[in-house]
Amino acid sequence: MGLPTPGTIVLGGIGADAHSVGLTLLKHAITEAGHVVHFMGTQNNLDDFFRRAADADIVMISCMDGHLRHYLKRFPDLVLKCPGIDAFWYAGGNLDVGSSERIRAEARRMGFRRVFPTYVDIPTVLTALAEDLTIRPHAVRGRPAAPAEPVHPGTAPPDQRLTVADLERQRPGVLESWPTGAGARNLEDNAAFLLRQPSFAHAHLPRARAQRPPFLVQPRSGVALAAKQRAAFVALRRAGADVLSYQIDSLTRNNDYRQASDAIAESVERRASALNGFPMVNHGVDALRQIIAEVRTPLQTRHSTRDPRLLAEISCAGGVTGFEGGAITYNIPYFKDYSLAQSLRRWQYVDRLVGLYREKFGVVIDREFFGTLTAVLVPPSLAIVVNLIEAMLAASQGVGSVSLGYAEQGNRSQDIAAIRVLSELGQKYLANLGYPGIQVNTVFHQHMAAFPADRARATQLIMASAATGRLSGASRLIVKTPVEATTIPSVTDNQEGLQLSRTGAIEADGIEVDERTVREETTVLRAEVDQILESVLLAGDGSLTDGVVKAFALGYLDVPFSPSVYNRGEVLTARDVSGAVRYLNTGRLRFSSDVVEFHRSRMSERRRTEQPPVRSEWQLVERDVLRVPSGRYRRWPLDG
């Protein structure tokens, strides 16, 4: 058998989908197989793909948010307008929130040659490419992709707290950007309603002075229709959820309220959700108030919205006392071309709005930060630094309660150390800046990367993960379900995840923590966090906002697998022999020689013992990314 025919492949993600890890790995695998890859990154539209298709043998479209049907509406028309394009079209990812067979049939009718509606491994994709390239009559000669143009980072907003006048000047434009914004206009009325609702911040506090703080368990839930969302909340509360959250849909996250409106109508017609979350902006304040009136449980809004200002206004006015996200965490891991300067301005508005509710009316709205970042092989020190930066930015605008989020990586000692350092340094840095009274909570996300498809493994992972969260001393646990690898979880799936997590948390009482290893990890993390944070502050010459913008431009902050053009993407991570996440390449992070040598030593040990041996760094990373979903591990956690 001869070598596979080399081809030119266009590869990218479409629509609001921000998942970039799998795309990045696939890009490297296809390149190593001898093909030329025109890599488009995430968040492209159909026109972008058609512009590249004339120079391609195969066009590969990735969609992980379940909305491919919405993104392909114009595909038949574009095919007719571009008769000279004869490339083969592929679609893959998590293509539909409903039936995978339905979307497979629809895409095939449109002309897609290959459709992978759920998870597919890289060897299967490479085999399909090799087969299809051998039968193409006229293969396109591969041309190397043009180098990316440098991106100007923009000018950061000042660090100063926005005045009430600043906020009032912006509010009319924000509230008028969609009709439901009018319902949030009266701050005094909103505050009076908020004060009568269960408090998300207060839920984290001990019930009595002598008691330990509670370990809250929180599922995530989001469907298209308000009545269905209300029913889901009631069912999850009865199943034992301590706090609840609206998971916002992908169309709302990209401020596409018109398409969200169409999807709501489709959901009514189909009697099933056509969205992967709750379109809060479209439903508006009255619908939210009706939900909280029945649910009577502290609620939070979880999202990743490009412009979060209108969502925050409606969320607060609707009685929701927790709001997640930040200028880094809901930008760099999610968006391709969203400048930090702009996101900093928008999140200053959100934090000032929350601060104003506290100062003027005594309403404490918790602000949580998504330290999960890209979720895959995220080095704990980077997650901690980003949390600390966003907490300091929020405090400067008057926020009174913050929740610092961390995603479990799979080495129990490292994960426990990360939560302890997060809590310790969160309180330390806020106090040093003059904000000693701010409530600091920590959030432990159960494994956020790809889940095992095997149900028994998924169940074991959830229980062990809950035990780690409890052992870490985290304030709250974000729950996963056993079906994460195969479908969008139903209410029943979330109920099962809650029960498994409760069981795992109870079992933590019989587990002994390896305190020696935890202390070692804690020492390493403190050094890394202090060094990264110092480099950010120096880059901004004392200004935190300016430091953030410049640090990303210089590579002093660099999130692995980010889709953003404002992120250098030079930092690379992998696991050591114990499963802890280490820096395979520290890029331009301003680490001391001792820290760099520590990581070099741990990764050298991994390479020496790796079987079969790896040919490249990316092959090592690929093995680590696919290790859990493919079931190539004994038990969770990996150091167990």
C-alpha positions in Angstrom: 0.0 0.0 0.0 1.5 3.4 -1.0 1.6 6.6 0.9 -1.7 8.5 1.2 -2.3 11.2 -1.5 -1.4 14.6 0.1 -4.2 17.1 0.0 -5.2 20.6 1.0 -7.6 20.7 3.9 -9.6 23.7 5.2 -10.4 23.2 8.9 -12.3 25.4 11.2 -15.2 25.9 13.6 -18.5 27.5 12.7 -20.9 29.9 14.4 -20.9 30.6 18.2 -19.0 27.4 19.0 -15.8 28.2 20.9 -14.3 24.7 21.3 -10.7 24.8 20.0 -8.8 22.0 21.7 -10.0 19.2 19.4 -9.5 21.5 16.3 -6.0 22.3 17.4 -5.1 18.6 17.9 -6.7 17.7 14.6 -4.7 20.4 12.8 -1.4 19.0 14.0 -2.5 15.4 13.2 -3.5 16.2 9.7 -0.3 18.2 9.2 1.9 15.3 10.5 0.0 13.0 8.1 1.5 15.1 5.2 -1.4 17.3 4.2 -1.5 21.1 4.0 -3.9 22.6 6.4 -5.6 26.0 6.1 -6.6 26.5 9.7 -9.4 29.0 10.3 -9.8 28.6 14.0 -13.2 28.9 15.6 -16.3 31.1 15.1 -16.4 31.4 11.3 -19.5 31.8 9.2 -20.4 29.9 6.0 -19.1 32.6 3.7 -15.6 32.2 5.3 -15.6 28.5 4.5 -16.8 29.1 0.9 -14.1 31.7 0.3 -11.5 29.1 1.2 -13.2 26.1 -0.5 -12.0 26.9 -4.1 -8.4 26.1 -3.0 -9.2 23.0 -1.1 -9.7 19.3 -1.6 -11.7 18.9 1.6 -13.5 21.4 3.8 -14.0 20.3 7.4 -16.5 22.2 9.5 -16.6 21.6 13.3 -19.6 22.4 15.5 -19.7 21.5 19.2 -22.7 23.6 20.4 -25.5 21.5 18.8 -26.7 24.3 16.5 -25.3 23.2 13.1 -28.8 23.3 11.5 -28.9 27.1 12.2 -25.4 27.7 10.8 -26.1 25.7 7.6 -29.3 27.4 6.6 -27.7 29.2 3.6 -25.5 26.2 2.5 -27.7 25.2 -0.5 -27.9 28.7 -1.8 -24.1 29.2 -1.5 -23.5 25.9 -3.3 -25.6 27.2 -6.2 -23.8 30.6 -6.2 -20.3 28.9 -6.3 -20.6 26.2 -9.0 -16.8 26.0 -9.4 -16.2 24.5 -6.0 -15.8 20.7 -6.0 -14.3 20.2 -2.6 -15.6 17.4 -0.4 -17.4 18.7 2.7 -17.2 17.2 6.2 -19.1 18.1 9.4 -18.2 16.8 12.8 -18.5 17.5 16.5 -21.7 17.7 18.6 -23.9 18.7 15.8 -27.5 18.8 17.1 -29.2 19.3 20.4 -31.8 16.6 19.4 -31.3 13.7 17.0 -27.8 12.9 15.7 -29.4 10.8 12.9 -31.6 13.7 11.8 -28.7 16.1 11.4 -26.7 13.4 9.7 -29.4 12.9 7.1 -30.0 16.6 6.6 -26.3 17.4 6.1 -25.9 14.5 3.7 -28.9 15.8 1.6 -27.2 19.2 1.4 -24.1 17.5 -0.1 -21.8 16.7 2.9 -19.7 13.7 2.1 -18.9 12.8 5.7 -20.9 13.6 8.8 -19.7 12.8 12.3 -22.6 13.9 14.6 -20.9 12.9 17.8 -17.3 12.2 19.1 -15.0 10.6 16.5 -11.3 9.8 17.1 -8.5 11.2 15.1 -7.4 7.9 13.4 -11.0 7.6 12.0 -10.8 11.1 10.5 -7.4 10.5 9.0 -8.6 7.2 7.4 -11.6 9.0 5.9 -9.3 11.7 4.5 -7.0 9.1 2.9 -9.8 7.3 1.3 -11.5 10.4 -0.1 -8.3 11.9 -1.4 -7.5 8.8 -3.5 -10.8 9.2 -5.5 -10.8 12.9 -6.1 -10.2 13.4 -9.9 -8.2 16.6 -9.6 -6.5 17.2 -6.3 -5.7 20.8 -5.5 -2.0 21.5 -5.0 -1.4 22.4 -1.4 -0.2 25.9 -0.6 1.2 26.9 2.8 -1.1 29.2 4.7 -0.2 32.9 4.9 1.3 34.0 8.2 -1.2 35.6 10.5 -1.1 39.4 10.7 -0.1 40.9 14.0 -3.1 42.0 16.1 -3.1 45.4 17.9 -4.3 44.7 21.5 -6.1 48.0 21.9 -6.1 50.5 24.7 -7.2 49.4 28.1 -9.8 51.4 30.1 -8.6 53.2 33.2 -8.6 51.3 36.5 -10.8 53.8 38.2 -14.3 52.9 39.5 -17.0 54.0 37.2 -19.2 56.8 38.6 -22.9 56.5 38.8 -23.1 59.1 36.0 -20.8 56.9 33.9 -23.2 54.0 34.3 -26.3 56.1 33.7 -24.9 57.4 30.5 -24.4 53.8 29.2 -27.6 52.2 30.5 -30.1 53.6 27.9 -28.0 52.2 25.0 -27.7 48.8 26.7 -31.3 48.5 27.7 -32.6 49.6 24.3 -30.5 46.9 22.4 -33.4 44.5 22.7 -37.1 45.2 23.7 -37.0 43.2 26.9 -34.4 45.5 28.3 -37.1 48.0 29.2 -38.2 45.7 32.0 -34.9 46.2 33.8 -34.9 50.0 33.8 -36.0 50.8 37.4 -33.1 50.0 39.7 -35.1 50.8 42.8 -37.9 48.4 41.9 -35.3 45.7 40.9 -33.5 46.1 44.2 -36.7 45.8 46.2 -37.5 42.6 44.4 -33.9 41.2 44.8 -34.0 41.8 48.6 -36.9 39.4 48.9 -35.1 36.6 47.0 -32.9 33.8 48.4 -29.3 35.1 48.3 -26.6 33.2 46.3 -23.8 34.8 48.4 -25.4 34.0 51.8 -25.9 30.4 50.8 -22.2 29.9 51.1 -22.0 31.1 54.7 -22.2 28.8 57.8 -25.7 28.3 59.2 -24.4 29.0 62.7 -21.2 30.6 64.1 -19.7 27.3 65.3 -20.5 25.3 62.1 -18.2 24.7 59.1 -19.3 26.5 55.9 -21.6 24.3 53.8 -20.4 22.3 50.7 -22.9 23.4 48.2 -23.9 21.2 45.2 -24.9 22.9 42.0 -26.2 21.4 38.8 -26.3 23.3 35.5 -29.5 23.5 33.4 -30.8 25.4 30.4 -33.6 24.8 27.9 -35.4 27.1 25.5 -38.8 27.5 27.1 -39.5 29.3 30.4 -42.1 26.8 31.6 -39.7 23.9 30.9 -36.9 25.7 32.7 -39.1 26.3 35.7 -40.0 22.6 35.8 -36.4 21.6 35.6 -35.5 23.8 38.5 -38.3 22.4 40.6 -37.1 18.9 39.9 -33.5 19.6 40.6 -34.3 21.4 43.8 -36.3 18.3 45.0 -33.3 16.2 44.0 -31.1 18.0 46.5 -29.6 21.0 44.6 -28.5 23.7 47.1 -28.3 26.4 44.4 -29.4 26.5 40.8 -28.2 28.2 37.6 -29.5 29.2 34.2 -27.1 27.9 31.5 -27.4 30.4 28.7 -27.7 29.3 25.1 -25.0 29.8 22.4 -27.1 32.3 20.3 -27.6 34.6 23.3 -23.9 34.3 24.2 -23.2 35.8 20.8 -26.0 38.5 21.3 -28.0 37.0 18.5 -31.4 37.5 20.1 -33.2 37.4 16.7 -32.0 33.8 16.0 -32.7 32.9 19.6 -36.3 34.1 19.0 -36.6 31.8 16.0 -35.3 28.9 18.0 -37.8 29.5 20.8 -40.6 29.4 18.2 -39.1 26.2 16.8 -39.0 24.7 20.3 -42.7 25.4 20.8 -43.5 23.8 17.4 -41.3 20.7 18.1 -42.2 20.4 21.7 -38.5 20.0 22.4 -35.7 22.5 23.1 -34.0 23.6 19.9 -31.4 25.5 22.0 -28.5 24.3 24.2 -29.5 26.7 27.0 -31.9 29.3 28.3 -32.4 32.4 26.2 -32.8 34.8 29.2 -32.7 38.0 27.3 -35.6 37.0 25.0 -37.8 35.8 27.9 -37.2 39.0 29.9 -37.6 40.1 33.5 -41.2 39.1 34.1 -40.5 35.4 33.2 -37.5 35.3 35.5 -39.5 36.7 38.4 -42.2 34.1 37.9 -39.6 31.4 38.0 -37.8 32.5 41.2 -41.3 33.0 42.8 -41.9 29.3 42.4 -38.4 27.9 42.8 -37.4 29.8 46.0 -33.8 28.7 45.6 -30.7 31.0 45.1 -30.2 31.3 41.4 -27.1 32.2 39.2 -26.6 33.1 35.6 -23.9 31.1 33.8 -23.0 32.0 30.2 -20.0 33.2 28.2 -21.7 36.2 26.5 -19.6 38.4 24.2 -21.4 41.6 25.5 -22.8 40.6 28.9 -24.3 44.0 29.8 -27.9 43.5 28.8 -27.9 39.9 30.2 -26.6 41.2 33.5 -29.3 43.9 33.7 -32.1 41.5 33.0 -30.6 38.8 35.3 -30.4 41.2 38.3 -33.8 42.7 37.6 -35.3 39.2 37.4 -34.2 38.2 40.9 -31.0 36.3 40.1 -28.4 36.9 42.8 -25.4 35.3 41.2 -23.7 36.3 37.9 -20.7 34.5 36.4 -18.0 35.6 34.0 -15.2 38.2 33.5 -13.2 40.1 31.0 -10.6 37.4 30.6 -12.5 34.2 31.4 -15.4 35.0 29.1 -13.2 36.2 26.3 -9.9 34.5 25.8 -11.2 30.9 26.1 -14.3 31.6 24.0 -13.8 34.2 21.2 -11.6 34.4 18.2 -11.4 38.2 17.7 -12.7 39.9 20.8 -10.2 42.5 22.1 -9.4 42.5 25.8 -9.7 46.3 25.9 -13.3 46.0 24.8 -14.2 43.1 27.1 -12.6 45.0 30.1 -14.9 48.0 29.4 -18.0 45.8 29.2 -17.2 43.9 32.4 -16.5 47.1 34.2 -20.1 48.0 33.5 -21.3 44.7 34.9 -19.2 44.9 38.0 -20.2 48.6 38.6 -23.9 47.6 38.2 -23.5 44.9 40.8 -21.5 47.2 43.0 -24.2 49.9 42.8 -26.9 47.5 43.9 -24.8 46.8 47.0 -23.9 50.4 47.8 -27.2 52.0 47.2 -29.7 49.3 48.1 -27.8 46.7 50.2 -28.2 43.9 47.7 -25.2 41.6 47.5 -24.9 39.8 44.1 -22.2 37.2 43.9 -19.7 37.5 41.0 -18.1 34.2 39.9 -15.1 33.9 37.6 -14.7 31.0 35.2 -11.2 29.9 36.1 -11.9 26.7 34.1 -10.6 28.6 31.0 -10.3 26.2 28.1 -10.9 23.2 30.5 -8.2 21.0 29.0 -4.8 20.6 30.7 -5.1 24.0 32.2 -2.1 24.7 34.5 -3.5 25.6 38.0 -1.3 28.6 38.4 -2.7 30.3 35.3 -6.3 29.5 36.5 -5.5 31.0 39.9 -3.9 34.2 38.5 -6.8 34.9 36.1 -9.3 34.4 39.1 -7.3 36.8 41.2 -7.1 39.5 38.4 -10.9 39.3 37.8 -11.6 39.4 41.6 -9.5 42.5 42.0 -11.2 44.2 39.0 -14.6 43.4 40.4 -13.7 44.6 43.9 -12.5 47.9 42.4 -16.0 48.5 41.1 -17.7 47.8 44.4 -18.5 44.0 44.2 -19.0 42.5 47.7 -18.9 38.7 47.1 -16.7 36.8 44.7 -16.5 33.1 43.8 -13.2 31.9 42.4 -13.6 28.9 40.0 -11.3 26.0 39.3 -11.7 23.0 37.0 -10.5 19.6 38.3 -7.5 18.4 36.3 -7.3 14.9 37.7 -4.4 14.7 40.2 -6.0 14.8 43.6 -3.1 16.3 45.4 -2.6 19.1 42.8 -6.3 19.8 42.7 -6.6 20.1 46.5 -3.5 22.4 46.6 -5.0 24.6 43.9 -8.2 25.2 45.8 -6.3 25.9 49.0 -4.0 28.4 47.3 -6.9 30.0 45.4 -8.7 30.7 48.7 -5.6 31.8 50.5 -4.3 34.2 47.8 -7.8 35.4 47.0 -8.2 36.8 50.5 -4.6 38.0 50.7 -4.6 40.0 47.5 -8.0 41.6 48.0 -7.0 42.6 51.6 -3.7 44.0 50.4 -5.6 46.2 47.9 -7.8 47.5 50.6 -10.9 45.2 50.2 -10.6 43.0 53.3 -14.4 42.6 53.9 -15.2 40.9 50.5 -16.7 37.4 50.8 -14.4 34.9 49.0 -15.9 31.6 47.9 -14.1 28.8 45.9 -15.8 26.7 43.2 -14.7 23.2 42.2 -15.8 22.2 38.7 -16.0 18.4 38.2 -13.8 17.3 35.2 -14.7 19.8 32.4 -12.8 18.2 29.6 -14.1 15.2 27.5 -15.8 12.6 29.5 -15.6 8.8 29.3 -18.3 7.3 27.1 -18.4 4.2 29.3 -21.2 4.9 31.8 -19.5 3.0 34.7 -16.3 5.0 34.2 -18.3 8.3 34.1 -20.1 7.3 37.3 -16.9 6.5 39.1 -15.3 9.8 37.9 -18.2 11.9 39.2 -18.2 10.2 42.7 -14.4 10.5 43.0 -14.4 14.1 41.8 -17.0 15.0 44.4 -14.8 13.5 47.0 -11.8 15.6 45.8 -13.9 18.7 45.9 -15.0 18.0 49.4 -11.5 17.2 50.5 -10.2 20.4 49.0 -12.4 22.6 51.2 -14.1 24.2 48.2 -17.3 26.2 48.9 -19.3 24.8 46.0 -19.3 21.8 43.6 -20.4 22.2 39.9 -21.9 18.8 39.0 -21.5 16.7 35.9 -23.7 13.8 34.7 -22.9 10.3 33.4 -24.0 11.2 29.9 -21.6 14.1 29.3 -19.9 12.2 26.5 -23.0 11.3 24.5 -25.8 13.9 24.8 -27.0 17.1 26.4 -28.0 16.1 29.9 -31.7 15.9 30.7 -33.3 16.8 34.1 -33.2 13.1 35.0 -29.5 12.9 34.1 -28.8 16.0 36.3 -30.7 14.4 39.1 -28.5 11.3 38.9 -25.4 13.5 38.8 -26.5 15.2 42.0 -27.1 11.9 43.8 -23.7 10.5 42.7 -22.0 13.7 43.8 -23.7 13.7 47.2 -22.5 10.1 47.7 -19.0 10.9 46.7 -18.9 13.9 49.1 -20.0 11.6 51.9 -17.3 9.1 51.0 -14.6 11.8 51.3 -14.8 11.4 55.1 -13.0 8.0 54.7 -10.2 9.2 52.4 -6.8 10.2 53.7 -5.2 13.2 51.9 -1.5 12.9 51.0 -0.6 16.1 52.9 3.1 15.9 52.1 2.4 16.0 48.3 -0.2 18.7 48.7 2.3 20.9 50.6 4.8 20.4 47.8 2.2 21.3 45.1 1.1 24.3 47.2 4.7 25.6 47.4 5.1 25.3 43.6 1.8 27.0 42.9 2.4 30.0 45.3 5.7 30.7 43.5 4.2 30.4 40.0 1.2 32.6 40.9 3.3 35.3 42.5 5.7 35.4 39.5 3.0 35.6 36.9 1.0 38.2 38.7 4.1 40.3 39.3 4.8 40.3 35.6 1.3 41.5 34.8 1.5 44.4 37.2 4.9 45.4 35.9 3.7 45.2 32.3 0.9 47.7 33.2 3.2 49.9 35.3 0.9 49.6 38.2 -2.4 49.6 36.2 -4.1 46.2 36.3 -6.3 46.8 33.2 -3.3 48.0 31.2 -1.3 45.1 32.6 -3.8 42.5 31.4 -3.9 43.9 27.9 -0.1 44.2 27.6 0.6 40.8 29.4 -1.4 38.9 26.8 0.3 40.8 24.0 3.7 40.0 25.5 2.9 36.4 26.3 3.2 36.9 30.1 -0.3 35.6 30.2 -1.0 32.8 27.8 -3.9 30.3 27.9 -3.3 26.9 26.3 -5.6 26.0 23.4 -7.3 29.4 23.4 -9.0 30.4 20.1 -8.2 34.1 20.6 -6.0 36.1 18.2 -5.1 38.1 21.3 -3.5 35.1 23.0 0.0 34.1 21.8 -0.7 30.3 22.1 3.0 29.4 22.9 2.3 27.8 26.3 1.9 24.0 26.0 0.9 21.6 28.8 0.8 17.9 29.4 0.7 15.5 32.3 3.6 14.1 34.3 3.8 10.5 35.4 1.4 11.1 38.3 -1.2 12.8 36.1 -0.5 16.3 37.4 -0.6 19.1 34.7 2.8 20.6 34.0 4.2 23.1 31.6 5.6 21.3 28.5 6.6 24.7 27.1 6.4 27.8 29.3 6.4 30.1 26.3 7.1 33.7 27.5 5.8 33.3 31.0 8.1 35.1 33.4 9.1 32.2 35.5 12.3 31.8 37.5 14.9 29.3 36.4 13.9 27.1 39.4 10.3 26.9 38.2 11.2 26.2 34.6 13.6 23.5 35.7 11.0 21.9 37.9 8.6 21.5 34.9 11.4 20.4 32.5 12.4 17.7 35.0 8.8 16.4 35.4 8.2 16.3 31.7 11.6 14.7 30.9 10.6 11.9 33.3 7.3 11.4 31.5 9.0 11.2 28.1 11.5 8.6 29.3 8.8 6.3 30.6 6.2 6.9 27.9 5.2 3.7 26.0 5.0 3.6 23.1 7.5 6.5 22.7 6.2 9.8 21.2 7.7 11.5 18.2 6.6 15.0 19.1 5.3 17.2 21.9 1.9 17.4 20.3 1.6 13.6 20.2 2.1 13.6 24.0 -0.6 16.3 24.4 -2.9 14.4 22.1 -2.6 11.2 24.3 -3.4 13.3 27.4 -6.4 15.0 25.9 -7.9 11.6 24.7 -6.9 9.6 27.7 -10.1 10.1 29.6 -12.7 9.9 26.8 -11.0 6.8 25.4 -10.9 5.2 28.8 -7.1 4.7 28.9 -6.7 5.0 32.6 -7.2 2.8 35.7 -9.4 4.9 37.9 -10.2 8.6 38.7 -8.3 10.5 40.0 -5.2 9.6 38.0 -3.0 9.6 41.1 -5.4 7.4 43.0 
